[in-house]
């Protein structure tokens, strides 16, 4: 690969070269606002702290789609629509049954979401309403996909959803095959609220980019799942848990402080820390930290929470870097008995509301997303016949 130095390249045509698009504002949005200095996150006018205290995930989904809170009737209607849409089409169940048990859950979710486009709710001819119905259908079905694969890969039967209870309730019910406890449902609901929307992150940008070509909402969601899967984005929550379990393997010798220092010395990234926008504590991590502490005290298994606090202190003193949403969500999910490789799927089943809200917003005021790349190769080389190379 021939690489030229940036200094040698005439950048006149490219005055805005920003690696990773850092600091670039490419859209207007009414879906969320992040103040990275203050550590503030707002969904369509409401501070995340207010929503964490008062809202349900279904209210948040409505808020993101409509930019306002639902009335009581509208909320009931949304809940009924979600309940009516939860069951999976037979071919999607067959796919989940027949795919490799070793498959990554996020890959299965991506493929199943793509398949769901063949079974989309019937169209009415009103593009916006149809996309909203598809958004609701995906939000309803993604938990069923995740729970079904989680069971099938362990040789268990899939459990059909029930027509009552929330998204959080149904997910835990379908996952574990028993009625979940109130505390577990509350925890899951809060996690879904906290993960629903977050501005122009990589997966939402992917979703809007796909929308901007006038492709369909299922393609956009499948693409977004692909982007979320990576460990620099949503995949970090699974990576955090794997890191804690790696430490746990050291048994009595385990020391979180030297473990982290050692990784930093080797220039490794510590998963669940750092953020492109937040230069302080991620406001979502504040809630997840409280949850993680409460759950560890409730279960009496406090070791992982204590290690997390020690890691947090070490990262602050060594690098002055704060945790992001993925750090404490790992121990929260672990405490309610969820397998680590499902954590990113839970992120996706919540974030699908934010993705689809952005899809609707992009479609309503579309312009093709098409940035430039600064060419660093050579130009006008002489052709060499293959036998002479
Ligand atoms: N551990 C160690 N050093 C870090 C970390 C970390 N987690 N995050 C940033 N740094 C250092 C990095 O090494 C660099 O140092 P230097 O300037 O000395 O080379 C500096 O901070 C800037 O880092 P960057 O990677 O250039 O920053 P970025 O804005 O491109 O990346 C990030 C942001 C989230 C990708 C990065 O912080 C990271 O890789 N974190 C770990 C993965 C993670 O937790 N991802 C979840 C992100 S939040 C939720 C989500 O979107 O899913």
Boltz pocket constraint, residues with backbone or C-beta under 6 A from the ligand:
constraints:
  - pocket:
      binder: B
      contacts: [[A, 20], [A, 201], [A, 228], [A, 231], [A, 232], [A, 233], [A, 234], [A, 235], [A, 236], [A, 268], [A, 269], [A, 270], [A, 271], [A, 272], [A, 273], [A, 274], [A, 275], [A, 276], [A, 277], [A, 319], [A, 321], [A, 324], [A, 325], [A, 326]]
      max_distance: 6.0
